[in-house]
């Protein structure tokens, strides 16, 4: 069972997400926050497939950049922490939609994805103006901007709420990264030391 979950983590995440979308469609009469959450759910499913499978290659690029080996089993299992994070970030605001602040970690993650995927073009030295997952990442960022416009225009949240939302996203993202690095047999600090080393070598080349 554990091997099955590890190997089909992305597919399991996709099925759960599609089930949530189906249930939401049956329920109907959704709030604005819930509708935004559903958009994010759909986009993050597409994003995971764009990064990992079609066209894919994101995990391999990260592994090459860090100078580590990653096999198919590790690549697939790495979707477990990511799926847990995404499901937590989406289910929470969908259920607690009367507390709009709960959508902020999800929104900031969408914005963050849009920014880093542009940065990855240069970091990966991509031959084209594209990094795996970039198309859906930029759409996520656009949705976040629209959401923020809605929230600010209607004076729904305070500046403190946005700070807390960004902080929660960052902390949870780091925890997710630590879990992934532990799964492939590395310490979180060692990964960044290796990254720094690889970047120095590429600059010197």
Backbone torsions as a table, in degrees:
resi	resn	phi	psi	omega
1	UNK	NA	-43.7	-179.9
2	UNK	-63.7	-42.9	178.6
3	UNK	-62.3	-38.6	179.4
4	UNK	-62.4	-45.7	179.7
5	UNK	-62.9	-43.0	-180.0
6	UNK	-62.1	-42.6	-174.6
7	UNK	-76.9	-33.4	-176.2
8	UNK	-112.2	31.2	-177.7
9	UNK	-58.4	-43.4	-179.1
10	UNK	-66.3	-42.0	179.4
11	UNK	-65.6	-39.4	178.6
12	UNK	-64.4	-43.5	177.4
13	UNK	-60.5	-40.6	180.0
14	UNK	-64.2	-44.6	179.9
15	UNK	-62.6	-44.8	179.6
16	UNK	-61.9	-43.2	-179.2
17	UNK	-64.6	-43.3	178.9
18	UNK	-64.7	-34.5	177.9
19	UNK	-65.4	-40.3	177.4
20	UNK	-62.6	-43.5	178.3
21	UNK	-62.2	-39.5	179.0
22	UNK	-64.6	-47.1	179.5
23	UNK	-61.4	-41.7	179.3
24	UNK	-61.6	-38.7	178.8
25	UNK	-65.8	-36.2	179.0
26	UNK	-70.4	-40.9	-178.8
27	UNK	-64.7	-50.8	-178.9
28	UNK	66.3	-174.1	178.3
29	UNK	48.4	54.3	-176.4
30	UNK	-90.5	153.4	175.8
31	UNK	-77.8	168.9	178.4
32	UNK	-60.5	-42.9	179.7
33	UNK	-60.6	-44.7	-179.9
34	UNK	-63.2	-38.3	178.6
35	UNK	-64.6	-40.1	176.6
36	UNK	-63.9	-40.6	179.5
37	UNK	-59.9	-43.1	-180.0
38	UNK	-62.8	-38.0	176.9
39	UNK	-62.6	-44.4	178.5
40	UNK	-63.0	-42.6	179.6
41	UNK	-56.6	-49.3	-179.8
42	UNK	-61.2	-44.7	-177.9
43	UNK	-67.5	-38.4	-178.9
44	UNK	-70.7	-31.8	174.0
45	UNK	-63.5	-48.6	177.6
46	UNK	-60.7	-39.0	-178.3
47	UNK	-62.9	-44.5	-179.9
48	UNK	-62.5	-39.5	179.2
49	UNK	-72.0	-36.4	178.9
50	UNK	-66.2	-38.6	179.4
51	UNK	-70.0	-43.0	-167.7
52	UNK	-99.6	-29.7	-172.3
53	UNK	-126.9	-48.3	-173.8
54	UNK	-130.0	96.9	3.1
55	UNK	-81.9	-15.4	176.5
56	UNK	74.0	-171.2	177.6
57	UNK	101.2	-2.1	-177.3
58	UNK	-65.0	-46.6	-179.1
59	UNK	-60.9	-41.3	-179.7
60	UNK	-65.4	-39.2	179.3
61	UNK	-65.4	-40.7	177.1
62	UNK	-63.2	-45.1	-179.5
63	UNK	-62.3	-44.1	179.0
64	UNK	-64.2	-40.0	-179.2
65	UNK	-65.2	-35.0	-179.3
66	UNK	-87.1	-10.2	-179.4
67	UNK	72.8	36.4	-179.9
68	UNK	-123.3	161.4	177.8
69	UNK	-98.1	137.1	177.9
70	UNK	-138.0	120.6	-179.9
71	UNK	-90.3	178.5	-176.9
72	UNK	-61.6	-39.8	-179.1
73	UNK	-63.2	-43.6	178.7
74	UNK	-64.7	-42.6	-179.3
75	UNK	-59.1	-46.0	-178.7
76	UNK	-70.6	-40.8	-179.2
77	UNK	-66.8	-26.0	-179.3
78	UNK	-64.8	-15.9	178.4
79	UNK	-76.0	-12.0	-179.1
80	UNK	-64.8	-55.6	178.4
81	UNK	-60.2	-38.8	179.4
82	UNK	-63.1	-44.4	-179.5
83	UNK	-64.1	-40.1	178.8
84	UNK	-62.6	-43.4	179.3
85	UNK	-62.4	-48.8	-176.9
86	UNK	-65.1	-40.9	178.6
87	UNK	-66.0	-38.6	177.3
88	UNK	-65.0	-44.9	-178.5
89	UNK	-67.3	-26.9	-177.8
90	UNK	-94.7	-42.1	-178.4
91	UNK	-67.0	-39.7	-177.7
92	UNK	-57.6	-54.9	-179.7
93	UNK	-70.5	-23.6	177.8
94	UNK	-67.6	-41.1	179.2
95	UNK	-76.6	-42.7	-177.5
96	UNK	-99.0	45.1	-175.7
97	UNK	-66.5	-17.0	176.3
98	UNK	-74.7	-6.9	176.2
99	UNK	-118.5	83.4	-174.1
100	UNK	-53.4	-24.6	-179.4
101	UNK	-59.4	-26.4	-175.9
102	UNK	-67.9	-16.2	179.6
103	UNK	-86.0	-11.8	-174.6
104	UNK	-62.4	-43.8	177.4
105	UNK	-57.2	-39.8	177.8
106	UNK	-65.1	-43.6	-179.6
107	UNK	-64.3	-44.3	179.9
108	UNK	-67.3	-31.7	176.4
109	UNK	-65.3	-41.4	177.8
110	UNK	-62.5	-40.9	177.9
111	UNK	-66.9	-42.5	179.3
112	UNK	-60.5	-43.3	179.3
113	UNK	-60.0	-43.5	-179.8
114	UNK	-61.4	-38.3	-178.5
115	UNK	-72.6	-48.5	-174.1
116	UNK	-68.9	-30.0	-179.5
117	UNK	-71.1	-26.0	172.3
118	UNK	-71.9	-41.1	178.2
119	UNK	-62.6	-36.6	-178.1
120	UNK	-64.4	-24.7	178.9
121	UNK	-57.8	-45.9	179.7
122	UNK	-75.5	-40.7	-177.4
123	UNK	-63.9	-41.1	179.4
124	UNK	-84.3	-7.1	-175.1
125	UNK	53.3	49.6	-178.7
126	UNK	-66.1	136.3	-179.8
127	UNK	-66.9	-24.7	178.5
128	UNK	-115.5	163.7	178.0
129	UNK	-77.3	67.2	-177.2
130	UNK	-164.8	139.8	170.3
131	UNK	-126.1	148.6	-175.7
132	UNK	-54.5	120.2	-179.0
133	UNK	99.9	-1.4	-171.9
134	UNK	-67.1	-40.5	-176.1
135	UNK	-59.4	-52.8	-179.5
136	UNK	-69.0	-30.8	178.4
137	UNK	-63.5	-41.8	179.7
138	UNK	-69.1	-34.5	176.4
139	UNK	-66.1	-38.8	176.2
140	UNK	-59.5	-43.7	-179.8
141	UNK	-62.3	-40.5	179.0
142	UNK	-64.5	-42.0	178.1
143	UNK	-62.1	-38.9	178.4
144	UNK	-63.4	-42.1	178.6
145	UNK	-61.9	-41.5	177.9
146	UNK	-63.8	-43.0	178.8
147	UNK	-62.3	-47.4	179.6
148	UNK	-60.6	-39.2	177.8
149	UNK	-60.3	-43.5	178.3
150	UNK	-63.2	-46.3	-177.4
151	UNK	-65.6	-42.9	-178.2
152	UNK	-71.2	-43.1	-178.6
153	UNK	-60.3	-36.5	-178.5
154	UNK	-95.7	6.4	176.7
155	UNK	50.6	47.7	-174.5
156	UNK	-83.2	-35.4	-177.0
157	UNK	-123.9	165.8	179.2
158	UNK	-101.8	162.4	176.1
159	UNK	-55.7	-35.0	178.5
160	UNK	-63.2	-38.1	178.6
161	UNK	-60.6	-42.3	-179.6
162	UNK	-65.5	-39.5	178.9
163	UNK	-63.6	-45.3	179.7
164	UNK	-63.7	-42.3	179.5
165	UNK	-60.5	-43.8	178.9
166	UNK	-66.0	-39.0	-179.7
167	UNK	-65.4	-44.9	179.1
168	UNK	-61.6	-43.3	178.4
169	UNK	-59.1	-47.2	-176.9
170	UNK	-63.4	-44.5	-179.8
171	UNK	-62.8	-47.4	-179.8
172	UNK	-64.7	-35.8	178.8
173	UNK	-65.7	-41.2	178.5
174	UNK	-65.2	-41.8	177.9
175	UNK	-60.8	-42.1	177.7
176	UNK	-61.4	-45.7	179.9
177	UNK	-62.2	-40.2	177.9
178	UNK	-61.6	-40.7	179.4
179	UNK	-64.1	-41.9	-179.8
180	UNK	-65.5	-45.8	-179.8
181	UNK	-64.3	-34.5	177.7
182	UNK	-66.8	-36.1	-179.5
183	UNK	-66.3	-29.4	179.9
184	UNK	-97.7	10.8	172.1
185	UNK	85.0	24.5	179.7
186	UNK	-123.8	154.3	172.1
187	UNK	-87.8	148.9	-175.9
188	UNK	-58.2	-44.3	-179.6
189	UNK	-65.4	-36.4	-179.3
190	UNK	-66.1	-33.6	179.8
191	UNK	-62.1	-44.9	-178.3
192	UNK	-73.4	-29.0	173.3
193	UNK	-65.7	-42.2	178.8
194	UNK	-65.7	-39.3	178.2
195	UNK	-62.4	-45.3	179.0
196	UNK	-60.7	-39.9	179.4
197	UNK	-65.5	-44.4	-179.7
198	UNK	-64.0	-39.0	-179.9
199	UNK	-66.8	-38.4	177.2
200	UNK	-64.1	-40.5	179.6
201	UNK	-65.6	-38.5	-179.5
202	UNK	-69.7	-35.8	178.2
203	UNK	-68.7	-33.2	-178.4
204	UNK	-79.9	-16.9	-177.2
205	UNK	-74.3	NA	NA
